[in-house]
Amino acid sequence: MSQAYSRDWSAGADELPFDPRDERFILNPYPTFAALRTRGELHWHGGLGMTVAVSHAACSALLRHRSLGRIWADALPADRFSAFNLLHRNSLLENEPPTHGRLRKLISAAFGRGHVERLRPWVRRLADDLVGDLAGAIHSDGAADLLAHVAAPLPVQVIAELLGVPDSDRGLLQPWSNAIVKMYEYGLPLDQRDLAERAAAEFVAYLRDLIALRRRRAGDDLVSDLVAVTDSDGERLTEDELVATAVLLLMAGHEATVNVVGNGVLALMSHRDQWDRLVADPGLLDTAAEELIRFDSPLQLFERTATEEVEIAGHVFQPGDRVAALLGAAARDPLVFTEPDRLDVSRSPNPHLGFGMGIHYCLGAPLARIEVVAALEALTTRLPELELAGEALRRGEFVIRGLSALPVTTA
């Protein structure tokens, strides 16, 4: 039986399911998620102003349901955040059909011109070179930060290569991405919101110049193909859509990979038997990558809005109601994953939701998998005795879960 939507059916009037700003919660949210699952699949969160889903079934349902969409609302005041809003109004991620279908068809056609496979051997060489740099830093200094040497530069270099960004400009991308994604956190101070807008404006201006260059002189890169691609009706991407697509690829690609590698290596160092299994058997690299995405999800919350009345997990939502999938909670659901709190690099099947589901399934998932596997392969091959050299530093944000430093050394 369904029940009417109510904002206090899972918690007392003054009780929040969790505090996304609490350092103890950010350090390890999974026990809280487990406790919430015992009380129900959905919980009203007054602080976030939305319902959150904590079971795999509920998260999967809300990601797939066509009556729950990504309904973009401009950051306010709109004139203060014009570049940030431009990027999202024109983004594949923030649009629903029919706009979403047109964008995805065009972007998929450009991706389908062999870019992922073209990059596969290059990504492996890059990962090996970066791990070589890490090994050199450990040899000279006794310890080094894996994030700074491997996890952070790897996805930025890959996306830059994909887009055709010149080597001399690639150092601009990571600071832009880091600043912009802060806007996805809740309760962000105004000064950091202004920094995000400034980064968005600089990135938009840079990409307009790059697009103009590719219109004059095409290259073997995704931007050139995005400029050229048309659909069966002769439709093309607008310049704003081209810009938004490039920025989405950087932000989603960078944040996903850097945090899967960072969170994942920390997990492997904390579960030494699984690291040793991976060192001994490279055949486990693919399943290990999926398990690291599941075990400590880099994206913890994905928000949707009801566009019409819809029922999820026995509860009815009305148009305009906001609901979010807690992907980290779904990934530890014991109804789907045997011993969900145990890291298992051979886990299969592994139906995690780390890349989403439905029409918003991550377009860059194949490339992200290549990057994570390449990093794991290089690390286990070149540094099999890798171990922690101190305490990992956890970033203070909840929605995008990652580290700010991961000091490592070798035995």
Secondary structure, 3 states (H helix, E strand, C coil): CCECCCCCCCCCCCCCCCCCCCHHHHHCCHHHHHHHHHHCCEEEECCCCEEEECCHHHHHHHHHCCCEECCCCCCCCHHHHHHHHHHHHCCCCCCCCCHHHHHHHHHHHHHCCCHHHHHHHHHHHHHHHHHHHHHHHHHHHCCEEHHHHHHCHHHHHHHHHHHCCCHHHHHHHHHHHHHHHHHHCCCCCHHHHHHHHHHHHHHHHHHHHHHHHHHHCCCCCHHHHHHHCCCCCCCCCCHHHHHHHHHHHHHHHHHHHHHHHHHHHHHHHHCHHHHHHHHHCHHHHHHHHHHHHHHCCCECEEEEEECCCEEECCEEECCCCEEEEEHHHHCCCCCCCCCCCCCCCCCCCCCCCCCCCHHHCCCCHHHHHHHHHHHHHHHHHHCCCEEECCCCEECCCCCECCEEECEEEEC
